[in-house]
C-alpha cells in the first residue's frame, strides 16, 4: 500500500489575480478549485479538497497556501 501525503490548503483571495483562466482550476484533480459561473472568478470548495498539494505547484501568485 502506498502512503498518501495530504495537507490542508486554503485559498488566499487577496493574492489571487482572479483570472478566469486560472491554471489551478485546470490542474485540480477533484474540482475543488473552480470558476464561478456568475462572476467568472476562481473559487475554492474546501469540502472537495483532498489536500494533494497540486494547487501549490500550479498557482503562479501563491494564492494557494498550506494551513
Secondary structure, DSSP 8 states (H G I E B T S, - for coil): --------EEE-TTT----TT-HHHHH-SSS-EEE-TTT--EEE-TTT-----HHHHH-TT--EEE-
